[in-house]
């Protein structure tokens, strides 16, 4: 009896493709932008704040923290904290150097003193 294994390449391609997709999905780790800002010009900040979200949304960025009540456990508390989440550090860098955000940096600097940094999270 001759057995035909025509389905084997199809099965391997299907399973292999799924495995490759799963690896690609899990190969990037999330990244977070943390901003500590002391607002010194309220008018400039009121102009900057509503425009910044439109600059990072196309890059998959979203707010996790946007001001809010804080409690300091050690050291001086920051004036205001904002945390953004992105799918990867590459997405953060694409947003931060984008023309959309470049156009807002001067206004941000006028609004106050900021420390901005990005950190990779843990893989899912």
N, C-alpha and C positions, 0 to 999 in steps of 0.2 A: 504494500500500500504506500503510495507516494503522498506525503504530507506537504502541503503548501504553506509557506510562512509569509505570504504576501502582506499580512497585517502587521508583522513585526516592525518593518521600517516606519509604518504609519504610527504605531504605538510609541516607538522610541522618539519619533519626531514630536508627537503630542506631549509626551511626558517630559522629554528634554526641553522643549520650548517653554513649558510651564516652569521647569526648574530654573531655566535661564532667566525668565521673567521674574521669578521669586527672588533670585540672587540680585538682579538689577534693582528691584524694588527695595531690598534691604541693604544695599551696598552704601547708600548715602545715609548719613545721620542728620538729625535735625540740628538746627543752629538757632541761637537766640541772640538778639540784639538787646543790650541793656543800656538804657540811657538814664543818667542822673542829671537833672537840670535844675538850676536855680533861676527862676524867671525874674529878670530885672526890668523888663519892659513889657508890661501887660498888654499893651496895644499890639506890639509886634507879635507876641505869643498868640493872641486871639486871631491874628491873620495867618500865622504859621500852622497852628494846630489843626484846623479843619482841612488843610491842603496836604498834609503829610500822608494821611492814609491813602489818598488817591495815588501817591507816588510808590508806595510799597505793595499795594494790593495786586497789581499785575505780575509781581514776582512771587506771589503766593504768600506774602507776609500777612500776619494777622496779630491783633493785639492780644496779649495775655494779661498784661497789667497796664493800666492807663491812669496814673495818679492814684487816688484812693487813700484811705487811712493807712498809716504806717505805725509800727511800733519798733523802736530801736532796742536791741538787747545788749549791744556793745558798741562803743564809739558814738560819734556824732551822727544823728540821723540825717539822711539826705533830704533835700527840700521836696523833690518830686522824682518819682521813678516811673519809667515806661519800659515794658518788656514786649518785644516782638518775637514771634516764632516764624521760622522759615523751614523749608524742607531740607536745606543744605547750606553749607557755608558759601558755596558757589552762588546760590540764589541771593544770599545777603550781599555778596560783593557786587553782583550784577545790579541790585537795587541801589546800593550806596554810591556807585559810580555812574548811575543812569543820568541822562539829561534831565529827567523829571525831578530827581532829588537834588542834583547839582544846582538847579534853579532855586531851590529852597534853602540851601545852606547859609547864604548871607542873611536871610530873614531869621533863621534859627539862631545864628550867632548874635544878631541884634536883640533877639528876645531874651537871651540870658546866657549864663555860663553852663556849658554842658560837657560831660564826659560820656563818650559813646564807645562801646566795645562789643564785640561778638564772641561767642563761645559755642563750641560744638557740644551738643547734648549726647546722650547715650543712644546707642543703636536700639531700635525697637525689639 
